[in-house]
Amino acid sequence: MAMTHSPFIQSLDTVRAWHSGPRLIVEVDIVMDQNQSLKETHDVAEELQTKLESLPDVERAYVHVDYETSHAPEHFWKKEL
């Protein structure tokens, strides 16, 4: 669904889903052209979030937009204690 949502989406970097009670939390990282306007990227991401959250088993969806896939994984930093 995410890959075919918009012709502006070039690829998917990460797709995750996990249970939160009986429903799912979904996280999708989409890749778009770095020259797209902020408005265009925001609108595509928000529309995809709404579409994913309309699925009966999805409680919440998070859509992150990036312009490349060669970066280190998000949330990979180790925390100092």
N, C-alpha and C positions, 0 to 999 in steps of 0.2 A: 504494500500500500504506500509506503514512504517513497519508494523509488519511482513509482508512477504518478505520484501526487502532482508534480509540476515539471514542465520541461526545463525549468531553471535548475533543478536538482541534478548535479553532474554524477554524483555517486553517494554511497553511504559509507561512513567510516566505522561507526559502531552502532549496534542495536542490542539493547539489553531489556529484559523483562524479568520481574521478580514478583512474588506474591506478597500482598499486603492484606492479610485475612483472606477472604474468598476471591478477591479481585487482584488485578495486576497493576503494577507501576511500570511504565515503559519509558525508556530513554533511547533517543535516536540522535545520532550526530550526522547531519547532512552536509555535503560539500557543494558549495555554489561558487560561481565566478567571483573573484575578488573585486571586479569592477562593477558588480551589481550595486545598485543604491541601497542604502540602509533601509529605506522604505520597502523596496522590493524583497530583500532578504527577510525582513521582519514579517511582512505580510505572508510570504510563503510558509515560514516557520509557524506563525500563529494559526494559519488555516490548517496546517498539518496537525498541530496539537489538538485543535478542535475536532478534526476528523478522527484521530486516534482515540480521543476521549469519548467519542460517540459510540465506540464499540462496546458491546454489553459487558465484556469482561475486564475492561480497562477503567481503573479508578482515576488514574492521573497519568499524564504524558508530559515528558520534558523533551524539547527539541532544541538542539544546539546547532548553530551554523558555523562552519569553518570554510576556509578557502583552499586547504590542502590536507593531505593525510600523512605527511612525513614527520609530524611532531610526536613527542613522547606521549604516552597515554595520560589522559587527564586524571587527576586525583592520585597520582602515583608517588607523590612526595611523601617521604617518611617523616612522621612527626617526632620532634624531640620531646622527651619526657623530663 
